[in-house]
Amino acid sequence: MADEPKTETPLVSVQGVNKYFGELHVLRDIDLDIARGEVVVVIGPSGSGKSTLCRAINRLEPIENGEIRIDGVPLPAEGKELARLRADVGMVFQSFNLFAHKTILQNVTLGPTKVRKESADAARKHAMELLERVGIASQADKYPAQLSGGQQQRVAIARALAMRPKVMLFDEPTSALDPEMVNEVLDVMTSLAKDGMTMVVVTHEMGFARRAADRVVFMADGQIVEAAEPDTFFTKPTSDRAKDFLSKILTH
């Protein structure tokens, strides 16, 4: 039926993608479609290609062959078209990458005013709404160094959201945080998922994968080994690689 979301053009479509680092084949014939409003959590052992896949989706990593489409439009190789399409793809990294010499509010308004050409007033109003949403509106006039790691990562999420992206990519967003700060960032991400934001999340946080994912994608050796709903994946994995991976991480 036409009104079912799964029959729409995928918001993110990765088809036949290969990526090499020298001799190392880090992405092998990756096929992955992500529907509008879907939350896909990508897990797997270190070196499985998870972060490379995440970075390829907005062409931070060029690919050897295959095609990536955002909302039906192929990712251009470079130039203004790539910049325009990239503005639709929010990205949150392990490190927060905030401008140290700008306030929190300036960090969040910079992209919308420079790239989206929003007025300063409109960008400021939207930025304050987003800072409120991630729970740090009271920190708007501070500088990044005055905030904790968890607060800085929440600023990074607000900054990505300020561009009004169609999809958000998270590349291990909690791996650089102290353990007590992890949940405050995951809580923000969980609320985004509940609000219908399309998300691709590379993470080691299995609790988040169980709670927030529509689909878990398990990667190993540069390939997607299996993909399933969280309950199915965590209770009945079908591949030996996934069973082995889960037996190691879920016993801790």
Secondary structure as the mmCIF struct_conf table of DSSP 4:
data_model
#
loop_
_struct_conf.conf_type_id
_struct_conf.id
_struct_conf.beg_label_comp_id
_struct_conf.beg_label_asym_id
_struct_conf.beg_label_seq_id
_struct_conf.end_label_comp_id
_struct_conf.end_label_asym_id
_struct_conf.end_label_seq_id
TURN_TY1_P TURN_TY1_P1 ALA A 2 ASP A 3
BEND BEND1 GLU A 4 GLU A 4
HELX_RH_3T_P HELX_RH_3T_P1 PRO A 5 THR A 7
BEND BEND2 GLU A 8 GLU A 8
HELX_LH_PP_P HELX_LH_PP_P1 THR A 9 PRO A 10
BEND BEND3 LEU A 11 LEU A 11
STRN STRN1 VAL A 12 PHE A 21
TURN_TY1_P TURN_TY1_P2 GLY A 22 GLU A 23
STRN STRN2 LEU A 24 ILE A 34
TURN_TY1_P TURN_TY1_P3 ARG A 36 GLY A 37
STRN STRN3 VAL A 39 ILE A 43
BEND BEND4 PRO A 45 PRO A 45
TURN_TY1_P TURN_TY1_P4 SER A 46 GLY A 47
BEND BEND5 SER A 48 GLY A 49
HELX_RH_AL_P HELX_RH_AL_P1 LYS A 50 ALA A 56
TURN_TY1_P TURN_TY1_P5 ILE A 57 ARG A 59
BEND BEND6 LEU A 60 GLU A 61
BEND BEND7 GLU A 64 GLU A 64
STRN STRN4 ASN A 65 ILE A 70
TURN_TY1_P TURN_TY1_P6 ASP A 71 GLY A 72
STRN STRN5 VAL A 73 PRO A 74
HELX_LH_PP_P HELX_LH_PP_P2 LEU A 75 PRO A 76
BEND BEND8 ALA A 77 GLU A 78
HELX_RH_AL_P HELX_RH_AL_P2 GLY A 79 ARG A 86
TURN_TY1_P TURN_TY1_P7 ALA A 87 ASP A 88
STRN STRN6 VAL A 89 VAL A 92
BEND BEND9 GLN A 94 SER A 95
TURN_TY1_P TURN_TY1_P8 ALA A 100 HIS A 101
BEND BEND10 LYS A 102 LYS A 102
HELX_RH_AL_P HELX_RH_AL_P3 ILE A 104 LYS A 114
TURN_TY1_P TURN_TY1_P9 VAL A 115 VAL A 115
BEND BEND11 ARG A 116 ARG A 116
HELX_RH_AL_P HELX_RH_AL_P4 ALA A 120 ARG A 133
TURN_TY1_P TURN_TY1_P10 VAL A 134 GLY A 135
HELX_RH_3T_P HELX_RH_3T_P2 ALA A 137 GLN A 139
TURN_TY1_P TURN_TY1_P11 ALA A 140 ASP A 141
BEND BEND12 LYS A 142 LYS A 142
HELX_RH_3T_P HELX_RH_3T_P3 PRO A 144 GLN A 146
BEND BEND13 LEU A 147 LEU A 147
HELX_RH_AL_P HELX_RH_AL_P5 GLY A 149 LEU A 161
TURN_TY1_P TURN_TY1_P12 ALA A 162 MET A 163
BEND BEND14 LYS A 166 LYS A 166
STRN STRN7 VAL A 167 ASP A 171
BEND BEND15 GLU A 172 GLU A 172
TURN_TY1_P TURN_TY1_P13 PRO A 173 ALA A 176
BEND BEND16 LEU A 177 LEU A 177
HELX_RH_AL_P HELX_RH_AL_P6 PRO A 179 LYS A 194
TURN_TY1_P TURN_TY1_P14 ASP A 195 GLY A 196
STRN STRN8 THR A 198 VAL A 202
BEND BEND17 HIS A 204 HIS A 204
HELX_RH_AL_P HELX_RH_AL_P7 MET A 206 ALA A 212
BEND BEND18 ASP A 214 ASP A 214
STRN STRN9 ARG A 215 ALA A 220
TURN_TY1_P TURN_TY1_P15 ASP A 221 GLY A 222
STRN STRN10 GLN A 223 ALA A 228
HELX_RH_AL_P HELX_RH_AL_P8 PRO A 230 THR A 235
BEND BEND19 LYS A 236 LYS A 236
BEND BEND20 SER A 239 SER A 239
HELX_RH_AL_P HELX_RH_AL_P9 ASP A 240 ILE A 249
TURN_TY1_P TURN_TY1_P16 LEU A 250 THR A 251
#
